[in-house]
Amino acid sequence: MKAKHVLFGLFGNEKKCRVSSVFGHMSCLIILILPGKIMAEPIAVAPAPYCGSSDVHYEPEQFAQVLYQIVSGYPGDSRNWKLMRELFAPSAMIKPVFHGQDGHRIVDMTVERFIELNKKLFSDIGFFETETESKVYRVGHSATIISAYESRTSPASAPYSKGINSFQLVNDGYRWCVISVTWDSDKGGHEFMPLQ
């Protein structure tokens, strides 16, 4: 008789779930009804993948080339911003170094802010970014890409800027994604040596 009550409470009784708006996790309570006693046991529910729910898969060695293709184009060309969003983790940050008359500053941007800035800056001018060389360092579930690049207004024009992008990636068990990226260019008077 006791065993029958336990089975009923475990499989046949009400299951209550609560969603946390802070972390996006879901926790559930299984209510066990025993003679003269009510017990609640928490059941862990796996959170969403860190890299998001996209099924886009690339290896770290492919990321820089794919991202350069996305941001490159003539004015009026459509960019695949949807793919760019899928290549970045939902919480990813983009932190470029900008140079001006008053020196340099580091800017914190979300992926959405980066997309809007690119639409504004290159609405009437071409922008083409190509990789000249790169190094990829993998350590377990993380990877760092050091990618030297050149920027042009058209594929046939001379580069007006050179620099280095640094991408940080993680693998959440399902796929790789970018969690942060930063870059600096020769506009700050820097000299860039070939990657070792």
N, C-alpha and C positions, 0 to 999 in steps of 0.2 A: 504493500500500500504506500509506503513512504517513497519507494522508487518510482511509482506511478506519478506521485505529486511532483517529484523533482523533474521528471521528463516533461510533464505538462508545463511546468513553470519555465523550463529552458527553451522549449521549442514552440509552445502553443500560446504563450502569454504575450502581452504587449511589449514592444521594443520602442523605447523613446530615444530620439536623437536630438542633439543640440549642435548648431553650427556656430563656431567662433568667428566673429567678424574681424578679429585682429589678425589671426594667422590663417584663416581659411580652412582650418581642419574641422573634421566632424568627429564627435565622440558620441558613443551610444551607450545606453544602459540596458542591460538585460535584467528584468525583474524576476527573481526566483521566488516562488511562493512555496513555503514549507509549512507544515502544520505548526501554527502559532508563531510563525516568524516570516518576515519579508527581508530578502537580501538583494542588494543591487551590486552588480559587477560591471565595471567599465570595459568596453570592448574597443580596442584601438582600430581606427580606420586609416588606411594609408592616405597621406596628403597627395595633392596633385604633383606631378613631376616638377622639379625645380626649373627645368628649362622650358616649361610650358607644355601645352597639349599638342603642339604641331608634330606632324610625322615627317618633317623635312630632316634628312640626315646627310651631313657632310663630315669628312674627316678634317682634323685641324689643318692639314697641309692644303686644303682646298678653300678655307674660309677667306683669306685675303683676296684671292683672285675673284671669288664670287662677289664680295663686297665692293671691290673696285668696279666690276661690271655694273653693279646696281647704281652706284652714284654717278657713273659717267654717262655723258650724252650731250646733245645739242639743245639749245633752248626750245621748249615745246615738246621734246621727247618725253614719253612717259617712262617713269622709273618703276621698278618692281619693289615698291615700298612694303608691300605685304610680305615678300620674302625676307626683306631686311628685318622686319619685326619678328619673324619666326626664327631668325638666326641668333637673336639676342634673348637672354633670359628676361622675364617680365620686370625684374628689379635692376637690370643692367644700367650702368652709367657710362657716359661718354665725357671725357675730361681733356679737351684739347688745350694746348698752350697757344695763346694769341699774342701777337706783337703789335705794338703801336708806338707813337711818339713818346709816350710816358713810360715805356718799358714793356714788360710782358705780364700777362695775367693768365691764370688757370680758370677755366669756366666749367661748371658742372651742368651737364645736360642729360635729360632723358632721351630715349630713342625718338620719341615723338617730337621733342624740341629740336633735335638734330635734323629730322626730316623737314620740319617747317622752316628752319634756317636755310637748308639747302634749296628749297623751293624759292625762297626769297633772293638768295645770293646769285643763283644761276638761272633766273627767269629770263634774262636777256643776253646771256653769254654762255658759250660752251664750256664744259668742264670734263676733262678726261684724265683719270688717274691710272697709272700703270705701275706695276711692280718691276723693280730692277734686280732685286735679289732678296732672299729671305732666309731666316733660320727658324726652325720649329723645335721647341724643347718640350718633351712630354715627361711628366712625372705622375705616374699612377692615373688618377682621374682628373688631372689638371694639365693644362698645356699653355705655353707662352709662345706667341708668334712675333718675331721681330721682322718687319717688312719695310724695306727701303722703297720709296716711290718717287715718281715724277708727276707733276701736274701740268696739263696743257689746256689750251682753249679749243684745240682740234687734234685729231690723231696725227696729222702731218706737221703740226707746228712745233717749234722748239719749246722745251719745258721752261716755264716761268718760275717754277719753284720745285725744290726737292726736300725730302724729309724722311722721317722714319715713324711708322705706326707701330705701336706695341699693343697687341691683343692678348687678353687673358681669357681662357676658356676653361670650362669644367664639363665633365660627363656625369649626368645624374643617374646613370644606369640605363637610360633609354637612348640618349643621344648627346652630342656635343652642342654647346651654345656659348656665346660670348657673354661674359659677366662685366667686362670693362674694357675700354680702349682709350689710349691717349696718344698724342703725337706732337712732334715739334718739327719746325722746318728751318730752312736756311734764311728765312725772312728775319730771323733774330741775329743774323751774322754768324751763325754756326757753320763750321766745316764738318762734313760728314765723310768719315773714312769708310772704306769697304768693310762689310761685315766679316768678322773673323770666324 
